[in-house]
Amino acid sequence: MSELVRSVMLDDISKEEFQNRDSELIEMLRTIWGGRFYILLTVLLCVGGTIYYVYSLQEWWTSKAVITSPSFEQNSKMYKDISMISKSLDAKYDNAISTIISKKALMNIFVEQFNSFNNKNEFINNQKGLLSFSQETLTRKEIAAWASRINVEEVKIENVKRYQLTFQATTSELSEQLLSKYINFISELTINLVNNDILTLVSMNRDVIKNQIEILNIRAEALANKAKEQTKNALYMADYARITNPLENVKSNDFPFELGTQALKAKEDILSKINDLSYYQPELKVLHAKLNWLENFKSNNELFLFDYIKNPSKPFYRDKPNRLLFILVSLIVSLIIGISIAYIVKVLKQEES
């Protein structure tokens, strides 16, 4: 019996709570309807002000490009030119050049130069017209702000390391234009850097070969003078001993007088006509051939540092401001403020009455 009574009492309490909630909801709706003017005015002012504000904000757009390592075929001419002189290079110089011109190294050098603040600084100062700077000299703050909008990020596509290049600017067209220009600027700079490194290494190897040739020339000249002096002394000895024809079973170590005056005179004549020092040092011919290859080597400006996966393009969506988000937040906040004002006005009216 007590459980039945308790159940009836709970039903009555639930009905009463439901009625109270209904009445509170109705009262709230009445308050909102009564203060609709304040709510509408607050929404119009807040949302209108927000729309004016967000449309006065500077727009920012980001153009993107994705690059990967160049193919062997793209730089086939350069590899062919290097292979032509590789046999003329000492091992350490050949290895150093091979390291510089590897596919990964070329792209890594480009990325390092792309991310260099000094290069960004130089590029920004050269683009004052596009960036709408009126003053001649840019402040460090302005340069730093624009430099922060030029970025490179490593990305992995199908487990292959690639790089995404970005440039943020005030319009969609400008961002694409600046990114393309900056890529070309860095490419030209990097190609010059790579070529200068290669030419420096070739020049260093060339200097080494020149030093080797100089040393061998000294040795060859010494050998030539020694041979002439020995022949001269041997001729004197043979003439003094009146040896005209070669002697059999006689052999001297230093002065071959046993050849006889006729043979020694012929030898002396031949030695006086030999001007090619490689006769005394055959290695000179090899070194001269190497030097000739290295001196005729020219840098290759048609160098591919990377290959495009995605070319620079105009962005379809701006980065900021997010106008829709601003307006939605403003609408929600203005409704809360408007309803609050409606409740405050209601309370004040009740106190006055």
Protein Blocks (a to p, Z undefined) as FASTA:
>chain_A
ZZmmmmmmmmmmmmmmmmmmmmmmmmmmmmmmmmmmmmmmmmmmmmmmmmmmmmmpccdd
ddddddddddfklmmmmmmmmmmmmmmpcfklmmmmmmmmpmklmmmmmmmmmmpmklmm
mmmmmmmmmnopabfbdcfklmmmmmmmpccddddeehiacdddddddfbfklmmmmmmm
mmmmmmmmmmmmmmmmmmmmmmmmmmmmmmmmmmmmmmmmmmmmmmmmmmmmmmmmmmmn
opabdcehiacfklcmknojklmmmmmmmmmmpmblklmmmmlmmmmmmmmmmmmpccdf
bbcfbdcfbdcdddfbdfbdcfklmmmmmmmmmmmmmmmmmmmmmmmmmmmZZ
